[in-house]
Amino acid sequence: MRTILAITRKEFEQYFASPIAYVVVALFLLLSGIFFFIYLQFYLQNAAMSAQMGGENSELSQSIMRPFLSNVSFFFLIIFPMLTMKLFAEEKKMGTYELLMTSPITTTQLVLGKYFGAVALMAVILLLLAVYPSILVIFGSPDIGPILTGFLGLFLLGAAFLSIGVFCSSVTENQIVAAVLGFVFFIIFWIINFVTRSEEWYGKLAQYVSIYQRFEDFTKGVLNLNDAFFYLSFIFFGLFATGIVLQSQRWKS
């Protein structure tokens, strides 16, 4: 466990030793802040119109946070390949990958350590992102339940995406190629989400395997253990595939 934590700490610190973490965090907060402001403006305009007509205002968490979190999940497609592209690809390019493969560190420790380093940075981003719902709590009275489950869903969705990103970084020595591969995988998941709207048999199949469809339940305040298990299984297979790739490369080294 100490070895995994040491690798995790090293990877986390390396993010902030380069411009990657600062650029990713700043870009993420900028994009999310723009959309939060847009949805807040829409809500205030609708609330003003409802007040004039004697109607009731819609619930804050469903009117603002639900579409906001859905947009944040889309930003994962853009941002997360940048987080994972260097994890193994950079080691190969810098010539330190062979040292890792011949070191006493096990493949499992290496994969988990690097993966948890990326997850730690994602957790920092989500903590900073919590500023936006905090504004609603301070100045309004939103339903906290859907906000909490929505952030839990974001964490699980992001962790699943990062497991795929780690795999993509393990199969190439070029960081750009790793980022593009990750982006392609994420786009495929996004397309599957649109297929779920079909009433044909493939639409029902897409609903079962869609990683985004399950996230929507979290934004509604629904905490389904099956959805959580799906994400954990997704993460396991992503990391397991990475371990197979690294193990095969270790045998060759």
VOSESE-454563 format. One record per residue (C-alpha): x, y, z; residue in one letter. Coordinates in steps of 0.02 Angstrom, whole numbers. Example, Ala and Ser with C-alpha at 12.3 -4.5 7.8 and 13.67 -1.06 7.14 Angstrom:
BEGIN
east,north,up,resn
615,-225,390,A
684,-53,357,S
END
This chain:
BEGIN
east,north,up,resn
0,0,0,M
144,118,39,R
212,92,-136,T
45,136,-215,I
29,293,-108,L
207,344,-150,A
172,328,-337,I
6,420,-315,T
92,564,-225,R
229,572,-357,K
104,578,-500,E
-4,708,-413,F
146,820,-379,E
207,802,-558,Q
42,871,-622,Y
78,1035,-532,F
262,1031,-579,A
207,1065,-759,S
77,1181,-835,P
-42,1035,-868,I
-136,1042,-703,A
-153,1231,-703,Y
-213,1236,-883,V
-336,1093,-858,V
-407,1161,-695,V
-421,1339,-764,A
-504,1280,-925,L
-624,1168,-831,F
-676,1303,-708,L
-693,1432,-847,L
-807,1323,-953,L
-912,1265,-806,S
-924,1443,-739,G
-990,1508,-905,I
-1127,1377,-911,F
-1171,1400,-727,F
-1195,1586,-759,F
-1302,1550,-913,I
-1417,1429,-820,Y
-1427,1547,-672,L
-1479,1690,-787,Q
-1612,1582,-868,F
-1680,1535,-698,Y
-1687,1716,-638,L
-1776,1770,-797,Q
-1903,1629,-783,N
-1927,1667,-598,A
-1963,1849,-637,A
-2089,1801,-770,M
-2172,1675,-654,S
-2185,1806,-516,A
-2271,1927,-635,Q
-2395,1792,-688,M
-2424,1731,-510,G
-2342,1562,-542,G
-2219,1462,-437,E
-2033,1454,-465,N
-1954,1291,-520,S
-1837,1198,-402,E
-1658,1263,-405,L
-1566,1097,-411,S
-1670,1033,-558,Q
-1673,1198,-653,S
-1490,1244,-633,I
-1385,1103,-563,M
-1452,960,-667,R
-1414,1038,-838,P
-1255,1112,-765,F
-1190,941,-710,L
-1237,867,-879,S
-1128,998,-965,N
-987,966,-843,V
-994,782,-888,S
-971,831,-1070,F
-817,933,-1024,F
-740,771,-963,F
-727,722,-1147,L
-615,872,-1180,I
-516,884,-1019,I
-480,709,-957,F
-378,645,-1106,P
-258,786,-1062,M
-243,720,-884,L
-202,540,-929,T
-104,557,-1091,M
65,571,-1005,K
48,438,-870,L
137,299,-966,F
171,379,-1135,A
288,507,-1057,E
384,371,-965,E
414,283,-1131,K
468,443,-1218,K
586,494,-1077,M
666,321,-1071,G
615,287,-891,T
484,157,-938,Y
613,17,-947,E
669,58,-771,L
491,41,-709,L
469,-124,-798,M
626,-197,-720,T
597,-123,-546,S
526,-224,-400,P
363,-126,-415,I
222,-241,-467,T
111,-203,-616,T
-39,-184,-501,T
51,-57,-392,Q
107,41,-543,L
-64,47,-624,V
-157,91,-464,L
-29,222,-412,G
-36,316,-576,K
-225,299,-586,Y
-252,365,-410,F
-139,512,-450,G
-257,562,-591,A
-409,530,-480,V
-335,642,-345,A
-321,785,-469,L
-500,754,-525,M
-555,762,-343,A
-471,933,-327,V
-565,993,-482,I
-732,932,-412,L
-697,1016,-245,L
-666,1181,-335,L
-822,1150,-438,L
-923,1138,-277,A
-910,1328,-265,V
-1055,1344,-387,Y
-1187,1244,-291,P
-1123,1329,-133,S
-1181,1494,-208,I
-1355,1422,-229,L
-1356,1359,-49,V
-1302,1530,18,I
-1425,1634,-82,F
-1565,1508,-110,G
-1639,1347,-45,S
-1601,1207,-169,P
-1634,1024,-137,D
-1467,961,-74,I
-1501,778,-115,G
-1489,788,-306,P
-1335,899,-291,I
-1243,773,-182,L
-1292,623,-289,T
-1250,724,-444,G
-1073,755,-382,F
-1057,572,-333,L
-1110,527,-509,G
-982,649,-580,L
-845,569,-476,F
-890,393,-532,L
-909,447,-713,L
-742,538,-709,G
-656,391,-625,A
-723,276,-762,A
-659,393,-897,F
-489,405,-814,L
-472,216,-814,S
-494,219,-1003,I
-371,362,-1018,G
-240,264,-920,V
-265,117,-1038,F
-243,229,-1191,C
-81,300,-1118,S
-14,124,-1091,S
-27,70,-1273,V
77,210,-1350,T
232,314,-1318,E
158,470,-1398,N
58,582,-1281,Q
-41,660,-1423,I
-91,488,-1487,V
-142,438,-1310,A
-250,594,-1294,A
-331,566,-1464,V
-368,384,-1421,L
-448,436,-1259,G
-550,569,-1346,F
-610,442,-1476,V
-665,321,-1340,F
-757,459,-1247,F
-846,516,-1406,I
-903,338,-1436,I
-980,336,-1261,F
-1064,503,-1299,W
-1136,434,-1462,I
-1202,280,-1371,I
-1297,398,-1257,N
-1392,468,-1408,F
-1431,292,-1469,V
-1524,260,-1306,T
-1664,372,-1369,R
-1710,245,-1502,S
-1854,126,-1467,E
-1773,-12,-1569,E
-1683,-160,-1490,W
-1514,-75,-1507,Y
-1583,74,-1411,G
-1624,-38,-1264,K
-1453,-119,-1275,L
-1372,53,-1276,A
-1470,99,-1119,Q
-1393,-49,-1030,Y
-1213,-8,-1078,V
-1224,182,-1085,S
-1108,262,-960,I
-1199,429,-976,Y
-1375,359,-957,Q
-1332,297,-784,R
-1261,467,-738,F
-1429,548,-775,E
-1507,451,-632,D
-1381,528,-511,F
-1427,704,-568,T
-1610,665,-528,K
-1564,622,-349,G
-1581,435,-378,V
-1445,332,-293,L
-1449,162,-376,N
-1323,32,-317,L
-1331,-53,-488,N
-1268,107,-569,D
-1127,123,-442,A
-1080,-60,-471,F
-1080,-29,-659,F
-955,113,-641,Y
-844,13,-522,L
-846,-133,-645,S
-804,-15,-787,F
-656,52,-688,I
-597,-123,-645,F
-597,-181,-826,F
-510,-22,-884,G
-370,-46,-758,L
-367,-233,-787,F
-339,-205,-974,A
-200,-82,-931,T
-119,-212,-820,G
-123,-341,-960,I
-39,-218,-1079,V
97,-175,-953,L
125,-357,-907,Q
148,-406,-1088,S
272,-264,-1111,Q
364,-315,-953,R
389,-490,-1021,W
467,-415,-1178,K
585,-302,-1081,S
END
